[in-house]
Amino acid sequence: MSNRASPNFPVIRLPQFEKEPLPPVMLARLKHPVGQALESTEAATIAALEKSKRLATLKPGARVAITCGSRGIQSKPLVVKTTVAWLKKRGFTPFVVPAMGSHGGALAEGQVKLLAELGFTPESLGCPIEATMEVVQLGITSHGLPVYFDANAAKADAVIVVNRIKSHTSFDREVESGLTKMVAIGLGKAQGARFVHRLGTKGYAEVIPEWARIAIANSPIVYGLGIVENAQKKPVVIEGTEPEDFYATDARLLSLAKSFIPRLPFAQMDVLVIELMGKNISGVGMDPAVTGRFDIRGLDNPKKPVIHKLVLLGVTPEAHGNAIGIGAADYTTKSVADDLDLYAMYMNACTSTFPERVRVPPVFADDKAAIQTAVGTSWRTDGENARLCIARSTLHLDQVLISPPLAEELGERGEVMSNPMPIRFDANGRLETRCPY
């Protein structure tokens, strides 16, 4: 029996859209900015570790905590495994701590389970995982917020912060997701995440940098490893940095990371169909840099892309029903809605103070009904000519399906790989015309 707090939606089809014509689609391969991947992740990790000033001063036997977050970063398991082996070789005693705020249901066992699904286990890493939701207070911010820090990490002789540096899922600022955020929200655990987010956008822009400075000054953090990936999720940079330089390193590498973000090359689409969303895809399930839907009150969305209607057809198994970000969709299906874990979604959304991200859009009987309704409400009268795109996810944009009007303006930004073909569904209304994976 599932432990999910799941709803049960009725079967709904609107008769006025049951004969809505759909455009044909063509397979297209998109061109994204190219970043040369590192020849060896292990060699780059070791080279970065060798530059640490403080690690060189540790005494043999020192216990060293290494952070692991809740994102599916392709190269990170190898980076952490290499770090563990490097520390052991020098006579230190490494262990991993989950640094993921309130994820995993805000439970220690939930965070250990999440790490395992991301490729981090004691067996694969060669060291124990010490998980706790207990924290210690290291100080207080100028906004009166207590600065919390993982209790197990606080007792270590040293802490190495490892994270990918990338754009965040809220709004543009000098530092977004990276080492600084890992210190504040990751190592701050659930209590830290709640306090940082309580001030909304101000928490991101003002509290996180100050929180991180206080934590760094009063904790055993000795080094950081920042990872930058290209559009294929291969590491192009693994850089070591001293704790006092975390913010500057995040800011400098963020511009490089943003240059590799894959995007859809269209300023306007009538309908975007996303086959899968999930927290292993983006922190809010679907990357707002792709959908153009940050949807934060008081802040403007990007001027492009403009997507009239967005349809969500699935949630990744790795998300375990946590479809935070589903609120960005205009339509979804009964199979998606009935498998949601509302408790996990509400916990995540209320911790981040953005409950609108878990508002469930209109739920239709199946993929066919949802897509036909989207085309029929996309502000045009000729559905067979709709500017429609089908994408595997906002992370997987190498190949997409696009209707002829979009294919005509693709130009040098991609290559059409097939003739037009009809959008097909099986007898149960499930989309059969899907993106290659």
Secondary structure as UniProt FT lines:
FT   HELIX           15..17
FT   TURN            18..19
FT   STRAND          25..30
FT   HELIX           41..50
FT   TURN            53..54
FT   HELIX           55..57
FT   TURN            60..61
FT   STRAND          63..68
FT   TURN            74..75
FT   HELIX           76..89
FT   TURN            90..91
FT   STRAND          93..98
FT   TURN            101..103
FT   HELIX           104..106
FT   HELIX           108..117
FT   TURN            118..119
FT   HELIX           122..125
FT   STRAND          135..140
FT   TURN            142..143
FT   STRAND          146..150
FT   HELIX           151..154
FT   STRAND          158..164
FT   HELIX           179..181
FT   HELIX           182..186
FT   TURN            187..188
FT   HELIX           189..197
FT   TURN            198..200
FT   HELIX           201..202
FT   HELIX           203..207
FT   HELIX           208..217
FT   STRAND          221..229
FT   TURN            231..232
FT   STRAND          235..241
FT   HELIX           243..245
FT   HELIX           246..258
FT   TURN            259..260
FT   STRAND          268..274
FT   TURN            279..281
FT   TURN            283..284
FT   HELIX           288..291
FT   TURN            297..298
FT   STRAND          306..312
FT   HELIX           317..319
FT   TURN            320..321
FT   TURN            324..325
FT   HELIX           326..328
FT   STRAND          331..333
FT   HELIX           334..337
FT   TURN            338..339
FT   HELIX           342..352
FT   HELIX           355..358
FT   STRAND          363..364
FT   HELIX           367..376
FT   HELIX           383..385
FT   STRAND          388..391
FT   STRAND          399..402
FT   HELIX           404..408
FT   HELIX           411..413
FT   STRAND          414..416
FT   TURN            427..428
//
